[in-house]
Amino acid sequence: GARQLPEFYTRMLKLGVRSNDFVGVVTMLADYYQRAGLVWTRLQGLMVYPAIVLVVSLILSSLAAFFGSRLVVELAGGMDSGWAANSIGNMVGIAWIPAGILLILILVFASAVVIPAFRRRLRWWAPGFREESLTNFATTMHLMLRSGSHLGDALGLAEHLEEGTPAGKELQRWSQRLREGHSKIWEFGESSKVFPPLFL
């Protein structure tokens, strides 16, 4: 089927038409998506090395656990059967703990890369990704306000774009405070757990 344009993109085009600055808005959008693409490319590059380290570590840990378990079984072969069975079970379980932890880390890492919803939530807490998310939010707000959008509309769109993330809940609170009559941005973000004080 036909691919739909992002909602932010179509909303900005409409703003450009309303403000009689369609060319300027399209130029800003091109710069915005170019920067976003460069950042995502860099982040993907940064994720390659940790992924290789995790996979290699899992393989080595699994081999060590496998051969270590076999060695324990051979050494315990001549011992009392009841005591040996318990000891072997405990030792084998302990030997596989590092491999199990590494496997969980790999699954979390893969989920962050493959599942968009999980990645959207994680990027607001993981170092590096959080700064990129703050940059994208600031650029989104800048584009909206510069194109003539009202603060309430800009916050509403940003809230929709961040739906299901910690920032989305925070922006919902910002919109509520704006409707209550607060006009200062630091009043919106008071005691925020998502946006740092320096950002506000």
Residue, then its C-alpha position, 0 to 999 in steps of 0.5 A: g500500500a501507499r506509505q503515509l507521510p509523518e503527521f509532523y511533516t503534513r502538519m508543518l506543510k499546512l502551517g506553511v500554506r497558512s503562513n504564506d511561507f511554504v518554501g521556508v517551511v519545506t526548507m526547515l523540514a529538509d534540514y530537520y529530517q537531515r539532522a534527524g537522519l544523521v543522528w540516527t545513523r550515528l546512533q546505529g553506528l554506536m550500537v554495532y560495537p556493544a552488539i558485537v561485544l554482547v554476542v561474543s561474550l555470550i558465545l564464550s560464556s556458553l562454551a565455558a559453562f558447557f565445558g565447565s559443566r561436563l568437567v564437573v560431571e566427570l569429577a563428581g562421577g565417583m562420589d555418592s550419588g545423592w550428594a553428587a546430584n545436588s552438587i552437580g545441579n548447583m554448580v551447573g546452574i551457577a556456571w550458566i548464570p553469566a550466559g543467562i544474564l548476557l542473553i537477557l541483555i541481548l534480548v533487551f538490546a534487540s528489543a530496543v532496536v527492533i520494536p519501535a514502541f520499546r525504543r521510543r520509551l527507552r530513548w528517553w532514559a538511555p544516555g546518548f539517546r535521551e540527549e538526542s530526544l531532547t534535541n528533536f523535541a526542541t527542534t520540533m517546537h522551534l519549527m512549529l512556533r517559527s511557522g506561526s503555530h500557537l504554543g498550545d497547538a505546538l504542545g499538542l502535536a509534540e504530545h501526540l508525537e511522544e504518545g506512550t513515552p515519559a515525555g508524552k505524559e510530561l507534555q500532557r501535564w504542560s498542556q494542562r498547565l497552559r490551559e490553567g493560565h500558566s504562561k512561563i515555560w519553567e512553570f510548565g516543567e516544574s519538578s519535571k523528571v524528564f526535562p532537565p532544569l538547564f533545558l527548561 
